[in-house]
Amino acid sequence: MGRTEEAIFHYSEALRIRPDFAEAHSQLGNVWLNQGKVDKAVEQYREAMRLKPDFPEALHNLGVALMRQGREDEAVAKYREALRIKPDLAEAHNSLGNACLQQGKETEAIAHYREALRLRPEYAEAHHNLGIVLINQMRDKEAVFHLTEALRLRPNSAEARHDLAIALINLGREEEAIVHLNEVLRLNPDDAAAARSLKIALGRRKR
């Protein structure tokens, strides 16, 4: 039995013994979400909230599942409700930032990412997301700081390394960018986007 199957078994067994165990419903929802079985995850999160209406983590995770179903407005409402109950839920700030970014609300997205980082300074995903928005706003020096932090916290993140390289190219720091892009391509030789970025960096270095 693998870890996923074991987790499903244990949570299902806990719910067989105690069907009103809201936390077990939420955790089982997390397992289904991680497996890409979004409909099953939604079902478990909704049951968790029926049993425990003021359950901010389940509200947030339901929002994540709804976003994956393309139900953006409903997802945003769940994130905001989770934050009403628990304003210091860093994950909900990060997710709401992502939703705001999809809606073109960059200023609000930045505010939520910064709040997530105030609450959890070592939050790699929020550092990465904030870095991406700052690149979009041509605030590359700030972006480098946050993407460097994201990479420090997740050294194997090819996405963070590539985005850091883009910010470095924008700042004219091609040599540093080339080092990062070569590492991305060493780990994933088929990364076409990184290959294109490397070509740009090498071209600019020759000027």
Order of alpha helices (4+ residues) and beta strands (2+ residues): alpha-alpha-alpha-alpha-alpha-alpha-alpha-alpha-alpha-alpha-alpha-alpha
